[in-house]
Amino acid sequence: MTRITPFSSPLLLGFDTMEKTLERLTKSGDGYPPYNIERLQIENGAEKLRITLAVAGFSNDDLDVTTEDNQLVIRGRQTDETEREFLHRGIAARQFQRVFVLADGMRVSGCTLRNGLLSIDLDRPEPERLIKKIKISVSD
């Protein structure tokens, strides 16, 4: 049986990477770490987005924030200290990777870690209007 997807229309050429990204995002069902996304208004009327992740127990050295293609990737790695003896262990040293797909033109404008919350600010600068005159060649 052939699988028909929303992007299989012959009018939607070159969208196969978007389809793969959507499939990957729907398969990542882990809710750790929890996060918020909020819209912030700044002075000139432009909007900014802020993603805040709850990363209690992670230090600055344990976290890695990168942009890869059109994706914001946040990774957290904690090392498990073996010389400690626990009578009860309810807080595990856990690793995570959280991926957000960014629209074209979105950029990371700042990243801060404060009180166990990692905040990543995103903005979209106004694109420059580029008008290019195309020369018409005449052949008689």
N, CA and C of each residue as an Amber inpcrd file, in Angstrom:
protein
   420
   0.8360000  -1.1770000   0.0000000   0.0000000   0.0000000   0.0000000
   0.8860000   1.2460000   0.0000000   0.6010000   2.1880000  -0.8480000
   1.3630000   3.4200000  -0.9530000   0.8810000   4.4200000   0.0820000
   1.8320000   5.0430000   0.7560000   1.4950000   6.0380000   1.7690000
   1.3480000   7.4070000   1.1150000   0.1960000   8.0300000   1.3000000
  -0.0580000   9.3510000   0.7340000   0.0450000  10.3690000   1.8630000
   0.8700000  11.3780000   1.6480000   1.0850000  12.3970000   2.6720000
   0.5850000  13.7360000   2.1570000   0.3970000  14.7090000   3.0460000
  -0.0710000  16.0250000   2.5930000   0.9000000  16.7020000   1.6230000
   2.1750000  16.3220000   1.6900000   3.1650000  16.9710000   0.8290000
   3.4310000  16.1830000  -0.4480000   2.5970000  15.1830000  -0.7540000
   2.8350000  14.3620000  -1.9420000   2.1920000  14.9490000  -3.1970000
   1.5930000  16.1140000  -3.0920000   0.9870000  16.7500000  -4.2540000
   2.0730000  17.1500000  -5.2480000   1.8260000  16.9840000  -6.5460000
   2.8350000  17.3960000  -7.5330000   3.0480000  18.9130000  -7.5760000
   2.1560000  19.6770000  -6.9350000   2.3150000  21.1240000  -6.9060000
   3.2220000  21.5820000  -5.7690000   3.5420000  20.7050000  -4.8360000
   4.3930000  21.0450000  -3.6920000   5.7560000  20.3780000  -3.8630000
   6.5800000  20.9690000  -4.6810000   7.8950000  20.4030000  -4.9660000
   8.9170000  20.9400000  -3.9820000   9.7820000  20.0830000  -3.4760000
  10.8550000  20.4950000  -2.5900000  10.4670000  20.5910000  -1.1300000
   9.2930000  20.1010000  -0.7460000   8.8480000  20.1720000   0.6480000
   9.1280000  18.8830000   1.4090000   9.9090000  17.9620000   0.8300000
  10.1630000  16.6880000   1.4950000  10.9470000  16.8640000   2.7880000
  11.8320000  17.8560000   2.8730000  12.5650000  18.0810000   4.1230000
  11.6250000  18.5850000   5.2120000  10.6360000  19.3870000   4.8510000
   9.6660000  19.8610000   5.8270000   8.8360000  18.6890000   6.3500000
   8.4880000  17.7810000   5.4600000   7.7130000  16.6070000   5.8680000
   8.5160000  15.7450000   6.8410000   9.7980000  15.5520000   6.5720000
  10.6520000  14.7620000   7.4680000  10.7880000  15.4440000   8.8280000
  10.8950000  16.7580000   8.8380000  10.9910000  17.4980000  10.0990000
   9.7200000  17.3430000  10.9140000   8.5680000  17.4440000  10.2640000
   7.2990000  17.2740000  10.9680000   7.1550000  15.8680000  11.5360000
   7.5780000  14.8570000  10.7820000   7.5200000  13.4890000  11.2870000
   8.4110000  13.3060000  12.5070000   9.6100000  13.8820000  12.4690000
  10.5340000  13.7600000  13.5920000   9.9790000  14.4510000  14.8280000
   9.3370000  15.5990000  14.6470000   8.7770000  16.3310000  15.7800000
   7.6020000  15.6020000  16.4140000   6.7800000  14.9520000  15.6240000
   5.6380000  14.2480000  16.1830000   6.0640000  12.9770000  16.9130000
   7.2140000  12.4160000  16.5660000   7.6870000  11.2080000  17.2300000
   8.3610000  11.5000000  18.5610000   8.8070000  12.7380000  18.7840000
   9.4870000  13.0590000  20.0440000   8.4290000  13.3770000  21.0910000
   8.0240000  12.3600000  21.8510000   6.9470000  12.5120000  22.8140000
   7.4060000  12.7800000  24.2340000   8.7150000  12.8780000  24.4690000
   9.2150000  13.1040000  25.8130000   8.9390000  14.5470000  26.2130000
   8.3520000  14.7340000  27.3820000   8.0090000  16.0770000  27.8460000
   9.0520000  16.6880000  28.7500000  10.2770000  16.1460000  28.7500000
  11.3170000  16.6490000  29.6320000  12.3510000  17.4160000  28.8420000
  12.7750000  18.5300000  29.2490000  12.2930000  19.3320000  30.3650000
  11.0610000  20.1440000  29.9470000  10.2090000  20.4860000  30.9120000
   9.0500000  21.3150000  30.5670000   9.4970000  22.7010000  30.1160000
   8.6790000  23.3380000  29.2830000   9.0660000  24.6450000  28.7460000
   7.8460000  25.5180000  28.5430000   8.0950000  26.8150000  28.4460000
   7.0870000  27.8260000  28.0870000   7.5720000  28.5570000  26.8500000
   6.6260000  29.0300000  26.0540000   6.9370000  29.9360000  24.9480000
   6.0390000  31.1360000  25.1210000   6.6490000  32.3110000  25.2050000
   5.8480000  33.5230000  25.3990000   6.2110000  34.5750000  24.3550000
   5.2360000  35.4160000  24.0840000   5.4160000  36.5210000  23.1410000
   5.6520000  37.7860000  23.9610000   6.7110000  38.5060000  23.6460000
   7.0630000  39.7340000  24.3430000   6.9390000  40.9160000  23.3960000
   6.3990000  42.0230000  23.8840000   6.3370000  43.2560000  23.1000000
   7.5420000  44.1130000  23.4770000   8.2140000  44.6550000  22.5030000
   9.3160000  45.5640000  22.7920000   8.9250000  46.9610000  22.3390000
   9.7470000  47.9450000  22.6800000   9.3860000  49.3550000  22.5340000
   8.8660000  49.7520000  21.1560000   9.5270000  49.3570000  20.1040000
   9.1630000  49.8340000  18.7700000   7.9790000  49.0940000  18.1480000
   7.2740000  48.2990000  18.9500000   6.1000000  47.5880000  18.4400000
   6.4180000  46.2260000  17.8560000   7.6980000  45.9190000  17.7050000
   8.0770000  44.6110000  17.1900000   7.8550000  43.5520000  18.2670000
   7.8010000  42.3170000  17.8530000   7.5800000  41.2240000  18.7860000
   8.8360000  40.3870000  18.9270000   8.9500000  39.7870000  20.0790000
  10.0490000  38.9070000  20.3960000   9.4420000  37.6460000  21.0110000
  10.0750000  36.5230000  20.8290000   9.6390000  35.2850000  21.4640000
  10.6640000  34.8880000  22.5110000  10.1900000  34.2770000  23.6010000
  11.0890000  33.7630000  24.6290000  10.6820000  32.3250000  24.9440000
  11.6490000  31.4280000  24.8140000  11.4680000  30.0320000  25.2020000
  12.1650000  29.8650000  26.5420000  11.4370000  29.3670000  27.5480000
  11.9960000  29.1630000  28.8720000  11.8730000  27.6910000  29.2350000
  13.0090000  27.0550000  29.5360000  13.0440000  25.6510000  29.9150000
  13.4020000  25.5310000  31.3870000  12.7400000  24.6140000  32.0940000
  13.0460000  24.3390000  33.4950000  14.1990000  23.3360000  33.5390000
  15.3900000  23.8000000  33.8690000  16.5910000  22.9620000  33.8470000
  17.2680000  22.9530000  35.2170000  16.4740000  22.7790000  36.2680000
  17.0310000  22.7550000  37.6230000  18.0580000  21.6410000  37.7380000
  19.1790000  21.9430000  38.3770000  20.2470000  20.9660000  38.5610000
  21.2920000  20.9860000  37.4740000  21.0420000  21.7020000  36.3850000
  22.0140000  21.8100000  35.3020000  22.7940000  23.1080000  35.4640000
  24.0930000  23.0250000  35.3020000  24.9190000  24.2350000  35.3340000
  25.1170000  24.7390000  33.9080000  25.7530000  25.8700000  33.7970000
  26.0490000  26.4560000  32.4960000  26.8860000  25.4980000  31.6440000
  27.8190000  24.7780000  32.2770000  28.6800000  23.8480000  31.5440000
  27.9380000  22.5970000  31.0880000  26.8100000  22.2850000  31.7250000
  26.0310000  21.0990000  31.3590000  25.0980000  21.3480000  30.1790000
  24.9080000  22.6010000  29.8040000  23.9390000  22.9650000  28.7690000
  24.6340000  23.4000000  27.4920000  24.0000000  23.1040000  26.3710000
  24.5270000  23.4780000  25.0600000  23.3520000  23.9490000  24.2070000
  23.4160000  25.1760000  23.7250000  22.3640000  25.7450000  22.8810000
  22.9870000  26.0650000  21.5260000  22.4540000  25.4750000  20.4600000
  22.9800000  25.6940000  19.1140000  21.8370000  25.8820000  18.1260000
  22.1600000  26.4760000  16.9940000  21.2300000  26.4940000  15.8700000
  21.8590000  25.6700000  14.7600000  21.0760000  24.7570000  14.2320000
  21.5070000  23.8880000  13.1420000  20.4660000  23.9880000  12.0440000
  20.8570000  24.5240000  10.9060000  19.9270000  24.8030000   9.8170000
  18.8210000  25.7140000  10.3610000  17.5820000  25.3210000  10.2910000
  16.4750000  26.1210000  10.8210000  15.9560000  25.5260000  12.1240000
  16.8460000  24.9730000  12.9300000  16.4260000  24.3490000  14.1730000
  17.2300000  24.9240000  15.3410000  16.5340000  25.1480000  16.4400000
  17.1710000  25.5170000  17.6990000  17.2670000  24.2360000  18.5090000
  18.4890000  23.8430000  18.8730000  18.7210000  22.5860000  19.5710000
  19.2940000  22.9060000  20.9490000  18.6150000  22.4130000  21.9990000
  19.0690000  22.5980000  23.3700000  19.3770000  21.2230000  23.9310000
  20.6180000  21.0410000  24.3870000  21.0360000  19.7590000  24.9490000
  21.4900000  19.9710000  26.3870000  21.1660000  19.0150000  27.2310000
  21.6300000  19.0240000  28.6090000  22.2480000  17.6930000  28.9600000
  23.4580000  17.7390000  29.5420000  24.1630000  16.5120000  29.9340000
  24.6800000  16.6940000  31.3470000  24.2680000  15.8120000  32.2410000
  24.7950000  15.8150000  33.5980000  25.6470000  14.5710000  33.7750000
  26.7350000  14.7240000  34.4930000  27.5810000  13.5690000  34.7700000
  27.1460000  12.9520000  36.0950000  27.1380000  11.6640000  36.1440000
  26.7340000  10.9410000  37.3380000  27.9650000  10.7160000  38.2070000
  27.9630000  11.3090000  39.3800000  29.0950000  11.1670000  40.2900000
  28.9980000   9.8160000  40.9870000  30.0060000   8.9760000  40.8010000
  29.9420000   7.6100000  41.3330000  30.4610000   7.5080000  42.7610000
  31.2000000   8.4950000  43.2440000  31.7580000   8.3790000  44.5940000
  30.7540000   8.7130000  45.6910000  29.5520000   9.0960000  45.3510000
  28.5340000   9.4150000  46.3530000  27.6990000   8.1840000  46.6650000
  27.3150000   8.0460000  47.9260000  26.4730000   6.9360000  48.3450000
  25.1140000   7.4900000  48.7440000  24.0720000   7.0790000  48.0170000
  22.7200000   7.5700000  48.2500000  21.9450000   6.5800000  49.1090000
  21.2270000   7.0870000  50.1000000  20.2830000   6.2660000  50.8360000
  18.9570000   6.1930000  50.0990000  18.6360000   7.2790000  49.3900000
  17.4710000   7.3210000  48.5040000  17.8480000   8.2090000  47.3350000
  17.5360000   7.7640000  46.1390000  17.8660000   8.5650000  44.9600000
  16.5930000   8.8280000  44.1740000  16.0860000  10.0600000  44.2960000
  14.8830000  10.4410000  43.5770000  15.1690000  11.4300000  42.4640000
  16.3670000  12.0020000  42.4650000  16.7630000  12.9600000  41.4290000
  17.8460000  12.2990000  40.5910000  17.5030000  11.9380000  39.3980000
  18.4540000  11.2530000  38.5260000  19.2320000  12.2510000  37.6850000
  20.4500000  11.8980000  37.3620000  21.2430000  12.6790000  36.4070000
  20.7300000  12.3030000  35.0160000  20.0050000  13.1980000  34.4080000
  19.2900000  12.8890000  33.1750000  19.7970000  13.7640000  32.0400000
  19.8450000  13.2030000  30.8610000  20.2150000  13.9540000  29.6690000
  18.9560000  14.2830000  28.8850000  19.0240000  15.3670000  28.1130000
  17.8770000  15.6960000  27.2820000  18.3420000  16.4060000  26.0240000
  17.4690000  16.3960000  25.0520000  17.6410000  17.1950000  23.8410000
  16.2680000  17.6880000  23.4370000  16.1270000  18.9690000  23.2920000
  14.8570000  19.5890000  22.9050000  15.1240000  20.3690000  21.6170000
  14.2840000  20.1570000  20.6000000  14.4740000  20.7920000  19.2950000
  13.2530000  21.6330000  18.9600000  13.4860000  22.8590000  18.5280000
  12.4360000  23.7540000  18.0580000  12.7610000  24.1230000  16.6160000
  11.7810000  24.0130000  15.7360000  11.9640000  24.4090000  14.3360000
  11.6940000  25.9000000  14.2310000  12.6530000  26.6250000  13.6410000
  12.5530000  28.0690000  13.5050000  12.1090000  28.4350000  12.0930000
  11.2610000  29.4270000  12.0030000  10.8500000  29.9340000  10.6960000
  12.0190000  30.6760000  10.0550000  11.9520000  30.8410000   8.7590000
  13.0090000  31.5800000   8.0550000  13.1240000  32.9820000   8.6240000
  14.3350000  33.4180000   8.8600000  14.5730000  34.7680000   9.3500000
  14.6270000  34.8760000  10.8610000  14.2090000  33.8420000  11.5890000
  14.2730000  33.8850000  13.0510000  15.7220000  33.7410000  13.4870000
  16.0930000  34.4730000  14.5390000  17.4540000  34.3680000  15.0470000
  17.4240000  34.4330000  16.5690000  18.4300000  33.8370000  17.1860000
  18.5690000  33.8650000  18.6390000  19.2510000  35.1710000  19.0000000
  18.5880000  35.9680000  19.8590000  19.1670000  37.2580000  20.2430000
  19.7890000  37.2250000  21.6310000  19.5270000  36.1700000  22.4210000
  20.1250000  36.0750000  23.7460000  19.7300000  34.7920000  24.4340000
  20.5350000  34.4200000  25.4380000  20.2880000  33.1930000  26.1870000
  20.8100000  33.4000000  27.6050000  19.9530000  33.1670000  28.6150000
  20.3650000  33.3590000  30.0000000  19.8980000  32.1760000  30.8480000
  20.7230000  31.8600000  31.8710000  20.3920000  30.8250000  32.8440000
  20.2970000  31.4970000  34.2000000  19.1020000  31.4190000  34.8090000
  18.8870000  32.0930000  36.0900000  17.8700000  31.3120000  36.9110000
  18.2450000  30.9760000  38.1350000  17.3660000  30.2660000  39.0650000
  16.8020000  28.9600000  38.4820000  17.6110000  28.2350000  37.7480000
  17.1710000  26.9560000  37.1890000  16.3170000  27.0690000  35.9480000
  16.1860000  28.2820000  35.3950000  15.4100000  28.4930000  34.1730000
  16.3310000  28.9910000  33.0650000  16.3120000  28.3010000  31.9400000
  17.0840000  28.7030000  30.7680000  16.1450000  29.4470000  29.8330000
  16.4270000  30.7300000  29.5930000  15.5890000  31.5590000  28.7150000
  16.3440000  31.8690000  27.4380000  15.6830000  31.6260000  26.3240000
  16.2670000  31.8770000  25.0080000  15.3590000  32.8580000  24.2940000
  15.9120000  34.0200000  23.9260000  15.1450000  35.0550000  23.2400000
  15.3530000  34.9440000  21.7420000  14.2550000  35.0470000  21.0070000
  14.2740000  34.9740000  19.5450000  13.6330000  36.2360000  18.9840000
  14.1430000  36.6900000  17.8710000  13.5030000  37.8010000  17.1790000
  13.6080000  37.5740000  15.6800000  12.8510000  38.3690000  14.9630000
  12.8730000  38.3060000  13.4970000  13.0620000  39.7190000  12.9870000
  14.2800000  40.0760000  12.6000000  14.4910000  41.4290000  12.0850000
  13.7360000  41.6360000  10.7780000  13.3410000  42.8800000  10.5590000
  12.6420000  43.2020000   9.3140000  13.5750000  42.9520000   8.1320000
  13.1400000  42.1640000   7.1660000  14.0070000  41.9190000   6.0050000
  14.1180000  43.1750000   5.1450000  15.2810000  43.3270000   4.5700000
  15.4730000  44.4590000   3.6580000  14.7140000  44.1810000   2.3680000
  14.0390000  45.1970000   1.8970000  13.3240000  45.0440000   0.6320000
  14.3330000  45.1570000  -0.4850000  14.4670000  44.0890000  -1.2260000
  15.4360000  44.0390000  -2.3050000  14.6820000  44.0510000  -3.6260000
  14.8670000  45.1180000  -4.3630000  14.2360000  45.2350000  -5.6740000
  15.3470000  45.1710000  -6.7090000  15.1970000  44.2420000  -7.6090000
  16.2170000  44.0410000  -8.6290000  15.5820000  44.2110000 -10.0010000
  16.1340000  45.0750000 -10.7870000  15.6560000  45.3250000 -12.1420000
  16.2090000  44.2490000 -13.0610000  15.3270000  43.5960000 -13.7760000
  15.7210000  42.5330000 -14.7210000  15.7080000  43.1250000 -16.1120000
  16.8460000  43.0130000 -16.7830000  16.9680000  43.5480000 -18.1350000
  16.2550000  42.6180000 -19.1030000  15.4790000  43.2080000 -19.9670000
  14.7450000  42.4490000 -20.9880000  15.5490000  42.5240000 -22.2810000
  15.9200000  41.3640000 -22.7720000  16.6640000  41.3620000 -24.0360000
  15.6760000  41.1850000 -25.1880000  15.9030000  41.9160000 -26.2040000
  15.0200000  41.8780000 -27.3760000  15.7560000  41.1640000 -28.5020000
  15.0800000  40.1850000 -29.0680000  15.6770000  39.4980000 -30.2280000
  14.6670000  39.4960000 -31.3520000  15.0270000  40.1820000 -32.4300000
  14.1250000  40.2650000 -33.6040000  14.6470000  39.4610000 -34.7400000
